[in-house]
Amino acid sequence: MELSYWEYKTWFSKVDFTIIGSGIVGLNCALYLREQYPKSKILVLEKGTLPQGASTKNAGFACFGSISEVLADLKSHSETEVVALVQKRWEGIQLLQRLLGDEVLGFQLLGGNELFLTKHVGLYENSLDGMGMVNQLLEPVFGKAPFVQTENVFQFDGIHPKYITHIFEGQLDTGKMMDALLQKCLKKGIHILNGIMMEGLSDTGSQVAVKTSAYEFNSHKVFVATNGFASKLLNSETVTPARAQVLITEPIDDLHIKGTFHFDEGYYYFRNIDDRILFGGGRNLDFVSEETDKFGQTTLIQEELETLLAQVILPGKKIEIAQRWSGIMGVGKQKTPIVKQVSNNVMCGVRLGGMGVALGSLVGRELGQLSD
């Protein structure tokens, strides 16, 4: 692709900050940089027509970790690490709410409920036994014990009679969130270019040579915010792509289900949206195949989602599937995001561990702060 004088001068000359990825992290990073450096030239590069990865493909959960997830994390992380991670998720959602407002986000505080299938007796009993300890651990974060027991008021089938509900969890509209972030960036003079395939970064010490499939240019500093795709640009950082498959039903008459729901240690999740049920997960059925940065669905996981939808979530209801899609998360052995300086002028904010809605705004701000 040949660049004209005008194209080069307008978009690619004297670039102060280049951000790779226009998802939640990338756009929040750009907004922070604009606050700190109001006269700077900021360029956001995105490979997709819309933000690729998970930012426009997630389920819209404002969640901080179900009871079984927190208990599982305590087996591989210290109490201090778990509390700090939940604190980051909580602060991230609050930052997002302050930035855009609940009305713009379509935010609803309806609670996050963990269900336990009848076959998961041990998981249910362990979660009940551990609830008091986890509440005591996390009460300083939320100002109140977050977990309570609630009755099966939505008549799900094949589960234990009570949910364990996180009273501070909510839901939002992912499309509205990302559209609002994009509009805010554009109004602040931040350049966002789509359809840009990255090929590499070369830090010369004084600036970074940015190579795309179409052209090259120099930038004073570069911020990588590509999460599940980060390993293609950051060879030294441990980020594993993880595909999440999702489906959504056609509108359902008299749908009474409201809130966000998890089961099987968070590997399955569903919610109500526009008189429909959005249902995703099943990555634990085939970790190897789902450790990919390729979008798509598999028969194994889609059939299991449909079975659980019909047998557990909407027993006795006529269900038709309207759409299916997938998103790519960034995960690792540790759940703490990687926010660090990679070289003199290259920084990264990646590995959000499937909690991008909660963590994204805070990680974006922390990424931008590396420029200070």
C-alpha positions in Angstrom: 0.0 0.0 0.0 1.4 3.4 -1.0 0.9 6.3 1.3 0.3 9.8 -0.1 2.0 12.8 1.4 -1.3 13.7 3.0 -1.9 10.3 4.5 1.6 10.1 6.0 1.5 13.6 7.3 -2.0 13.3 8.9 -1.7 9.8 10.5 1.8 8.5 10.6 4.2 11.4 11.1 5.4 12.6 14.5 3.3 9.9 16.4 3.7 10.2 20.1 1.8 7.1 21.2 0.6 4.1 19.3 -1.8 1.6 20.8 -2.2 -1.9 19.3 -5.7 -3.1 19.9 -8.9 -1.1 20.1 -10.6 -3.1 22.8 -11.5 -2.1 26.4 -7.8 -1.9 27.5 -6.6 -0.1 24.4 -9.2 2.6 24.4 -9.0 3.2 28.1 -5.2 3.5 27.7 -5.7 6.1 24.9 -8.2 8.1 27.0 -5.7 8.2 29.9 -2.9 9.3 27.6 -5.1 12.1 26.2 -5.8 13.3 29.7 -2.1 13.4 30.6 -0.8 14.6 27.2 -3.6 16.8 25.7 -1.5 17.9 22.7 0.0 14.5 21.8 -0.7 12.5 18.7 -2.3 9.2 19.6 -2.9 6.4 17.1 -4.9 3.2 17.8 -4.4 0.3 15.4 -7.0 -2.5 15.2 -6.8 -5.5 12.9 -10.6 -6.1 12.8 -13.5 -4.1 11.4 -14.6 -4.0 15.1 -12.4 -4.6 18.1 -11.2 -8.2 17.7 -10.7 -10.6 20.6 -13.3 -10.4 23.4 -14.3 -6.8 23.9 -17.3 -6.9 21.6 -17.8 -10.6 21.9 -18.1 -11.2 25.7 -21.3 -11.8 27.7 -21.4 -8.4 29.4 -20.8 -9.7 32.9 -19.7 -7.2 35.6 -18.4 -10.0 37.7 -15.6 -10.5 40.3 -15.4 -14.3 40.7 -18.0 -16.8 41.8 -17.6 -18.5 45.2 -16.2 -21.7 43.6 -13.8 -19.7 41.4 -12.5 -17.8 44.4 -12.0 -21.0 46.4 -10.2 -22.6 43.4 -8.0 -19.5 43.1 -7.0 -19.8 46.7 -5.5 -23.2 45.9 -3.0 -21.7 43.4 -2.7 -18.1 44.8 -2.1 -16.7 48.2 -4.9 -15.0 50.1 -3.2 -11.6 49.5 -3.1 -12.2 45.7 -6.7 -13.3 45.5 -7.9 -10.3 47.5 -5.8 -8.0 45.3 -7.2 -9.5 42.1 -10.8 -9.1 43.3 -10.0 -5.6 44.4 -8.7 -4.8 40.8 -11.9 -6.2 39.3 -14.1 -4.1 41.6 -12.1 -1.0 41.0 -12.2 -1.6 37.3 -16.0 -1.8 37.1 -16.3 1.4 39.2 -13.8 3.2 36.9 -15.9 2.1 33.9 -19.1 3.3 35.5 -17.6 6.7 36.3 -16.2 7.0 32.8 -19.4 6.2 30.9 -22.3 6.1 33.4 -24.7 3.3 34.1 -27.3 4.5 31.6 -24.8 4.5 28.7 -23.5 1.1 29.8 -27.0 -0.4 30.2 -25.8 -1.4 33.6 -28.1 -3.4 35.9 -27.2 -4.6 39.4 -29.2 -7.8 39.5 -26.7 -10.1 41.3 -24.4 -12.9 40.1 -25.6 -16.4 41.0 -23.7 -19.6 41.0 -25.7 -22.7 40.4 -24.6 -26.2 41.3 -25.6 -29.2 39.2 -27.0 -32.1 41.3 -24.0 -34.2 40.2 -21.6 -31.7 41.7 -22.2 -32.6 45.3 -18.7 -32.1 46.5 -18.4 -28.7 44.8 -21.7 -27.6 46.3 -20.8 -28.7 49.8 -17.2 -27.2 49.6 -18.6 -23.9 48.4 -21.2 -23.7 51.2 -18.5 -24.6 53.8 -16.1 -22.0 52.4 -18.5 -19.2 52.0 -18.0 -17.8 55.5 -14.2 -17.7 55.1 -14.4 -16.1 51.7 -16.9 -13.5 52.9 -14.6 -12.6 55.7 -11.7 -12.3 53.3 -13.6 -10.1 50.8 -15.7 -8.0 53.0 -13.0 -5.3 53.2 -13.1 -5.0 49.4 -16.9 -4.5 49.0 -17.7 -3.0 52.4 -20.1 -5.9 53.1 -20.1 -9.7 52.9 -20.6 -10.3 49.1 -22.0 -13.9 49.1 -25.4 -15.0 50.3 -27.6 -18.1 49.8 -30.7 -17.6 47.7 -33.6 -19.9 46.7 -34.0 -21.4 43.2 -36.6 -18.7 42.3 -36.1 -19.1 38.5 -37.0 -22.9 38.6 -33.8 -24.2 37.0 -33.8 -28.0 36.8 -31.1 -30.5 37.8 -29.4 -28.2 40.4 -29.1 -28.0 44.1 -31.9 -26.1 45.8 -30.0 -22.9 46.6 -27.7 -20.6 44.6 -24.8 -18.8 46.1 -25.3 -15.2 45.0 -22.7 -12.4 44.8 -24.9 -9.4 45.6 -22.5 -6.8 44.0 -22.4 -8.4 40.5 -24.3 -6.9 37.6 -24.6 -6.9 33.8 -24.2 -4.4 31.0 -24.5 -4.0 27.3 -21.2 -4.8 25.6 -22.1 -3.1 22.4 -23.2 0.1 24.1 -20.0 0.1 26.2 -17.6 -0.3 23.2 -19.5 2.2 21.0 -19.4 4.8 23.8 -15.6 4.3 24.3 -15.0 4.6 20.6 -17.1 7.8 20.4 -15.3 9.3 23.4 -11.9 8.6 21.8 -12.9 10.1 18.5 -14.3 13.2 20.1 -10.9 13.7 21.8 -9.0 13.6 18.6 -7.6 10.1 19.0 -7.0 8.4 15.6 -8.4 4.9 15.3 -7.5 2.9 12.2 -9.1 -0.5 11.5 -8.0 -3.4 9.3 -4.4 -3.0 10.2 -2.4 -6.3 10.5 0.6 -6.0 12.7 3.8 -7.7 11.7 6.3 -6.5 14.3 7.8 -3.9 16.6 11.4 -2.8 16.7 12.5 -0.6 19.6 15.6 1.4 18.6 16.0 2.9 22.0 14.7 6.4 21.1 11.6 5.3 19.3 9.7 2.2 18.0 9.6 1.1 14.3 6.0 -0.2 13.8 5.7 -2.6 10.9 2.2 -3.5 9.5 1.3 -5.6 6.5 0.8 -2.4 4.5 3.3 0.2 5.7 5.8 1.1 8.4 6.2 4.2 10.6 7.8 5.4 13.8 6.2 6.0 17.2 7.7 7.5 20.3 6.1 4.8 22.5 3.9 1.7 21.8 1.4 0.1 24.0 0.3 -3.5 23.3 -3.3 -4.2 24.3 -4.1 -7.3 22.3 -4.7 -9.7 25.2 -5.2 -13.2 23.7 -3.2 -12.3 20.6 -0.3 -10.8 22.5 2.1 -13.6 22.0 2.4 -12.7 18.4 4.1 -9.4 19.3 5.5 -10.2 22.8 7.6 -13.3 22.6 8.7 -13.1 26.2 5.3 -12.7 27.9 3.3 -15.8 28.8 -0.2 -15.3 27.4 -2.2 -18.2 26.1 -5.2 -17.6 23.8 -8.5 -19.2 25.0 -11.6 -19.4 22.8 -15.0 -18.9 24.4 -18.0 -20.1 22.5 -21.4 -18.4 22.9 -24.9 -18.7 21.7 -28.1 -16.6 22.1 -31.7 -17.6 21.8 -34.5 -16.1 19.8 -36.8 -13.9 22.1 -38.7 -16.1 24.6 -42.2 -15.3 25.7 -42.6 -14.4 29.4 -38.9 -14.8 30.2 -38.7 -14.5 33.9 -34.9 -15.1 34.4 -33.0 -12.0 35.4 -29.4 -11.7 36.4 -26.1 -13.3 35.6 -25.4 -17.0 36.4 -22.4 -19.3 36.5 -21.9 -23.0 37.1 -19.2 -25.6 37.0 -16.5 -23.2 38.5 -17.4 -20.5 36.1 -16.8 -22.5 32.9 -20.5 -22.0 32.0 -22.3 -18.7 32.2 -25.6 -17.3 31.1 -27.8 -14.2 31.5 -30.9 -12.5 30.2 -30.7 -9.8 27.5 -33.6 -8.4 25.4 -36.0 -11.3 26.3 -33.3 -13.8 25.3 -30.9 -16.1 27.1 -27.2 -15.6 26.2 -25.3 -18.8 27.2 -21.6 -19.5 26.8 -18.7 -21.7 28.0 -17.7 -25.3 27.8 -14.0 -24.6 27.3 -13.3 -27.2 29.9 -14.7 -30.0 27.7 -11.7 -29.7 25.4 -9.0 -27.4 26.7 -6.5 -28.3 24.0 -8.8 -27.4 21.0 -10.0 -24.3 22.7 -6.4 -23.0 23.3 -6.5 -21.2 20.0 -6.7 -17.7 18.6 -9.0 -18.9 15.7 -12.7 -17.9 15.9 -15.3 -20.6 15.4 -17.5 -23.2 17.0 -17.2 -26.9 17.6 -19.9 -29.5 17.6 -18.8 -30.9 21.0 -19.3 -27.6 22.9 -22.3 -26.3 20.9 -24.2 -29.6 21.5 -23.4 -29.5 25.2 -24.6 -25.8 25.4 -27.8 -26.7 23.8 -28.4 -29.7 26.0 -27.8 -27.7 29.2 -29.9 -24.9 27.9 -32.9 -27.2 27.4 -32.4 -29.4 30.5 -31.2 -27.0 33.1 -31.9 -23.4 32.2 -35.2 -23.5 30.3 -36.8 -26.9 30.9 -40.0 -27.3 29.1 -39.6 -24.2 27.0 -39.5 -24.1 23.2 -36.0 -22.8 22.3 -34.6 -21.6 19.0 -31.0 -20.4 18.6 -30.6 -17.0 16.9 -26.8 -16.6 16.7 -23.6 -18.3 17.7 -20.1 -16.6 18.0 -16.8 -16.9 19.8 -14.3 -14.6 21.5 -10.6 -14.9 22.2 -9.5 -14.4 25.8 -5.9 -14.2 27.2 -5.1 -16.6 30.1 -2.2 -18.0 31.9 -1.2 -20.0 35.0 -1.5 -16.8 37.0 -4.7 -14.7 36.9 -3.1 -11.4 37.6 -2.9 -9.2 34.4 0.5 -8.5 32.9 1.0 -4.7 32.9 4.7 -3.9 32.4 7.4 -2.2 30.3 8.7 -4.7 27.8 11.5 -2.5 26.4 12.6 1.1 26.5 9.5 2.3 24.6 7.2 -0.7 24.4 4.7 -1.5 27.2 1.9 -4.1 27.4 -1.4 -4.6 29.3 -2.5 -8.2 28.6 -3.7 -11.5 30.1 -7.1 -10.5 31.6 -8.1 -14.1 32.3 -11.7 -13.8 31.0 -12.4 -10.9 33.3 -11.9 -8.1 30.7 -15.1 -6.2 31.4 -14.2 -5.9 35.1 -10.5 -5.4 34.6 -10.2 -3.6 31.3 -10.6 0.0 32.3 -8.2 -0.3 35.2 -5.6 -2.2 33.2 -5.9 0.4 30.4 -5.3 3.2 32.8 -2.3 1.3 34.4 -0.9 0.7 31.0 -1.1 4.4 30.1 0.6 5.2 33.4 3.7 3.4 32.3 4.3 6.4 30.0 4.6 8.8 33.0 
